[in-house]
Amino acid sequence: MKIFLIGFMGTGKTHWGRLLSQKLGLPFFDLDEQIVNSAEKSINEIFAEKGEEQFRLLEKETLYIINESHESFIMACGGGTPCYFNNIVYMKEAGMVVWINTSVPTIFERLLKEKEHRPLLRDLTDDQMRSFIAKKISDRRIYYEQAQVVLEEEDMNIDKLIDTLFHA
């Protein structure tokens, strides 16, 4: 079983991925953490030194390596992962793609606390950030909606999540 958790940054992909991993006894991979470990640089450093395009290539490469080297896992993907290089199709062919759909106000509140660690957000004012989040989600919705399972994060718990996955 391969489960790919997708959604905008701050939606809880890593949180729910770790819980699912523990409950189901499957390995957990945070795609961003894997990229940081293999590049030996933070995502901020990769963006600053090489740009978003290079980051997206590393992201795709890391996604493929993990998928091809493991039979089962839970993966928290980066917010943009499904939007580049036909990754959404690749993930759907490899396993189950789950979109964790979280409201813009909830995402905004979460990301406000960690703005400095988010290269796409760190230089924005609060108003700019709110607009950026809404626009990016709107732009990415076409990819996120391709997931086999859509979960509204606000009323989710681990048992409900597992039940939904096994009845999808």
C-alpha positions, 0 to 999 in steps of 0.5 A: 500500500502506497499513500501519497498525502497532498495539499497546500503547505500547512494542511497537516500532511506530515502530522496525519502522515506520521499518525497513519504510519504509526497506526498502519505500521508502514514507513513514513516519508516526508518528501521535503525532509528527504530532499533536505537530507539528500541535498544536505541543504535546507529548502530555503538554501536550495531555492536561494542557490538553485531556484524553484526549477532545480528544487522541483527536479530534486523533488521529482527525483526523490519522489521516484526513488522512494516510490521505486525502492519501497513496496509500501509507505505513507508519504507527505508530499510538498504542496507543489509536488502534484503540480509539476512534471505530471507527478499527480498521474505518477502518484495515482498510478503508484498508489492512493493519492489523498488530498487534505483540504484545509480552509485558507484561514486555518492554513494562514494561521498555521503558516504565520507561525512558521513563515521564516521557514517557508521560502515562498512566504517569508518576504510577504506581509500578512495581507500579501500572504493571505492573498498568496495562499488563496491564489496558490490554492486556486491555481493548484486545485486542478491538481489536488482535485485529481486525488482519489480521496478528498478529506476535509481536515477540519473534522478529521481524526485518525480513525475517520481517516483510516476508515475513509482510506479503506472504503475509498 
